[in-house]
């Protein structure tokens, strides 16, 4: 479930508070205060989750969301905004946000929502094969199959 979160938030105190809370939950977090810095970082490394404010000094988090989902649909996006009306949430979700959190927010809720998104988007790991064999009898415990002398039972 490990993955980096990119937080795009112009309020430095909120940025630091959220970063500390996420780090305490063992979630690596990198903060950006401008759209330009956020976009530059995307060229270097993709996050597992982008946590996006909407009202930013050099652009809109909704525009960032739209471009991010077009270029990197695998990156999960959660909006974190003071715009908390139903129409604001619907707009963000329609543009591809995986979740929407209104300010003011609970840090614990942010942690849990990010963990939930990471669980949903984590690549599925293949179950390792588990075989038991004795002479000509082979059992595949994962598939619940038995083969005797090369023939399925």
Secondary structure, DSSP 4 states (H G I P E B T S, - for coil): ----EEEE-S-HHHHHHHHHHHHHTT--EEEESSHHHHHHHHTT---SEEEE-SEETTEEHHHHHHHHHHH-TTSEEEEEES--SHHHHHHHHHTT-SEEEESS--HHHHHHHHHHHHHHHSPPPPPPP-EEEETTEEEETTTTEEEETTEE-
